[in-house]
Amino acid sequence: MKLCMIGTGYVGLVSGVCFSDLGNIVYCVDKDINKINSLNKGLVPIYEPGLEEILKKNHKQKRLFFTSNLKKAVQNSDIIFICVGTPTKKNSNSADLKYVFNVANELKKLISKYKIIVTKSTVPVTTGDKIEKILNNLRKKKLIDVVSNPEFLREGEAIRDFTYPDRVIIGTESKKANKILKSLYMPIIKKSSRYINTSRRGAELIKYASNSFLATKISFINELANLCEKTGVDIKDVSLGMGLDQRIGGRFLRAGPAYGGSCFPKDTRALIDIGNKFKTDLTIVKSVVSSNDSRKTLLLERVKSILNNKLKNKKIAVLGVTFKPNTDDMREASSVPIINYLNKKNSKISYYDPSGEKIEFKNLKNVKFSKSITSACFNADLVILHTEWNDFKLLNFKKLVKKTNFKIFDMRNIYSPLKMKKLNIKYFSIGR
């Protein structure tokens, strides 16, 4: 099939590359000329394991094209995917849909034969209705079907998630569109139950509901970790004991920093806004957002307590600053407020992350990027394990730090408290 992906951000680029790897002809469109030029040279603007190799292979085999020419891409395609950003509006919880509607208005001028228009961007309930209204003349002529097809790609695991999906959700009442999309996804649907055809509004809400529930699990286990610290219980035991119940499941029951990234923070806030618009009080989701915001402050207070509130001139090594491993995404990462605060208190911060230096810390006078774990940890008073990259799971801290009386704050519970005690290292973790 011939596909057009509008927007080469995380969702558009990963989906476009993976669709081309299934044998489809894919046009990835973006207004950013520099980005398109880089992609045509095989340079990937995001950190996603395996993506660059698949991109280069399909680009070379002329199944994958990068262009800023929307007209040409649309006219050469059967299915058009809208993959533009839907960030949170300033001073609001609602999703900013201006990019989505801009695309719809441009498509209005370009379509002259039947196309399926698919929203892959995360959009609130009734967005598809509004797109359809913009394209009303085309709809009357039966030249379009507007479909919701939310993505469920985890950063760092996106290629696997695309190739082996838990489910494919198609929101449409058009039998024609549903038949075509089922054929498109057939190579990666293992069982018929993994392909779900629902209403368009249903598909839009499934995405928000899924992300908000996962965010709830994270906030829940983090709050239980706080209780474990007061009662002398190990949160890992609690997580295991709960997670073995198949009704609950063990995934996302790992205590640690506040959730972050491009999805959970904005989608929980947007779901609250959707509830307000439909006069429905989503009290559980509101509590999750509040709990997650408090988590950032709580962990910062813990850092201060570990250092006895003496932060000035303390050398602090931060290992991992992204919101999760195997990504370079810094959006809503807990490391940002922590490092910003320590910088203001004149601590000396060295950080290392396998995905490289971060613009968020570039202009902070007391913060420097280290090119290795060794240089980051040398002579540190405190080592903070913030992100559980594999690089950090088998470290000899005494050899790295080369200093007595240093402390470790393991925010991901990577190491054993018992082993650290035997090594005579002052070790602090979460919920243990």
Secondary structure by P-SEA (a helix, b strand, c coil): cbbbbccccaaaaaaaaaaaaaccbbbbbbccaaaaaaaaaccccccccaaaaaaaaaaaaccccccccaaaaaaaccbbbbccccccccccccccaaaaaaaaaaaaaccccbbbbbcccccccaaaaaaaaaaaaaaaaccbbbbbbbbbccccaaaaaaacccbbbbbcccaaaaaaaaaaaccccccccccccccaaaaaaaaaaaaaaaaaaaaaaaaaaaaaaaccccaaaaaaaaaacccccccccccccccccccaaaaaaaaaaaaaaacccaaaaaaaaaaaaaaaaaaaaaaaaaaccccccbbbbbcccccccccccccccaaaaaaaaaaaaccbbbbbbcccccccccccccbbbbcccccccccccbbbbcccccccccccccccccccbbbbbcccccccaaaaaaaccccccccc
